[in-house]
Amino acid sequence: MNRKAFQHRQIAPKALSDIEKPELDTKVFGIDLKTPVMMAPAAAQGLSHSKGETDTAKGIAAVGGLMAQSTYSSTSIADTAAAAPDAPQFFQLYMSKDWDFNEYLLDEAKKANVKAIILTVDGYRESDIINNFAFPLPMANLASYSDGDGKGKGIAEIYASAAQKIGPDDVRRIKEYSGLPVIVKGVQTPEDAIRAITAGAEGIYVSNHGGRQLNGGPASFDVLEVVAKAVNGRVPIIFDSGIRRGSDVFKALASGADLVAFARPVLYGLALGGAEGVQSVFEHIDNELEIIMQLAGAKTIADVKKTNLLNIKY
């Protein structure tokens, strides 16, 4: 569904656009980046490679990109940040019912100098629960907080400990406690975007979590434009779900996103080549984006965001 949605809008080619080398540099959340493509928060990257998130961080830093690390990462917040000390990182919070644990994670994120908190407001994984999936590797942030190590924890157990009752007051509370910008992840409607901004969110993250949340819900790309219109430039928008090609990135930016995130292809690169594999995935999609920009007559990311896509459904 997320992949098919990108067929609903098309990029019009532009001839004689006089562009030799498109520019991918952008500035979002006050951070200068060499690419508008970032790493989406993905749990347990140690399942892909022995060095997990630390190698992912190194690979992304090499291309001047932005990484978001997960609450349920294989390496700690501190170790992931230390792997690329000069590169910007965000921390994604799965809010717990245990507020002491939330404070612990936010404290660790602040000490690691992360630039923003991504509050994920969805997180149900029906297929993993049906399959009785359990993480075979330790989850570093859980291990450092408790006597356990997170190893062997099943999705049902993790979901039971996670907060399901999340509202605007939680956005305010996290923002006030951490002193960091809060980005609300899992937004799919204009109403939710406005509610998040009113609560103090300084970023909106349009995502359906890879399509594994609400059965019957829309593809993220199909709702991006209407959410962006509601946001109306008040805060930056991050988009993910189904990104595989440079053309997908272009379409997302042209539909209202300021940053475009992906994870699955990056994890494939991590599995095959560690940090160098991650770097190669970002370089490949950046190269594709440059080619698309050249063919579509967009010199800069600002030009991409001004591009009018064609509404043709195949």
Stockholm file with secondary structure:
# STOCKHOLM 1.0

chainA/1-314         MNRKAFQHRQIAPKALSDIEKPELDTKVFGIDLKTPVMMAPAAAQGLSHSKGETDTAKGIAAVGGLMAQSTYSSTSIADTAAAAPDAPQFFQLYMSKDWDFNEYLLDEAKKANVKAIILTVDGYRESDIINNFAFPLPMANLASYSDGDGKGKGIAEIYASAAQKIGPDDVRRIKEYSGLPVIVKGVQTPEDAIRAITAGAEGIYVSNHGGRQLNGGPASFDVLEVVAKAVNGRVPIIFDSGIRRGSDVFKALASGADLVAFARPVLYGLALGGAEGVQSVFEHIDNELEIIMQLAGAKTIADVKKTNLLNIKY
#=GR chainA/1-314 SS CHHHHGGGSBCCCCSSCCCSSCCCCEEETTEEESCSEEECCCSCGGGTCTTHHHHHHHHHHHTTCCEEEETTCSSCHHHHHHTSTTSCEEEEECCBSCHHHHHHHHHHHHHTTCSCEEEECCCCCHHHHHTTCBCSSCCHHHHHHSSSCCTTCBHHHHHHHBCCCCCHHHHHHHHHHHCSCEEEEEECSHHHHHHHHHTTCSEEEECCGGGTSSTTCCCHHHHHHHHHHHHTTSSCEEECSSCCSHHHHHHHHHTTCSEEEECHHHHHHHHHHHHHHHHHHHHHHHHHHHHHHHHHTCCSHHHHHTCCCBCCCC
#=GC SS_cons         CHHHHGGGSBCCCCSSCCCSSCCCCEEETTEEESCSEEECCCSCGGGTCTTHHHHHHHHHHHTTCCEEEETTCSSCHHHHHHTSTTSCEEEEECCBSCHHHHHHHHHHHHHTTCSCEEEECCCCCHHHHHTTCBCSSCCHHHHHHSSSCCTTCBHHHHHHHBCCCCCHHHHHHHHHHHCSCEEEEEECSHHHHHHHHHTTCSEEEECCGGGTSSTTCCCHHHHHHHHHHHHTTSSCEEECSSCCSHHHHHHHHHTTCSEEEECHHHHHHHHHHHHHHHHHHHHHHHHHHHHHHHHHTCCSHHHHHTCCCBCCCC
//
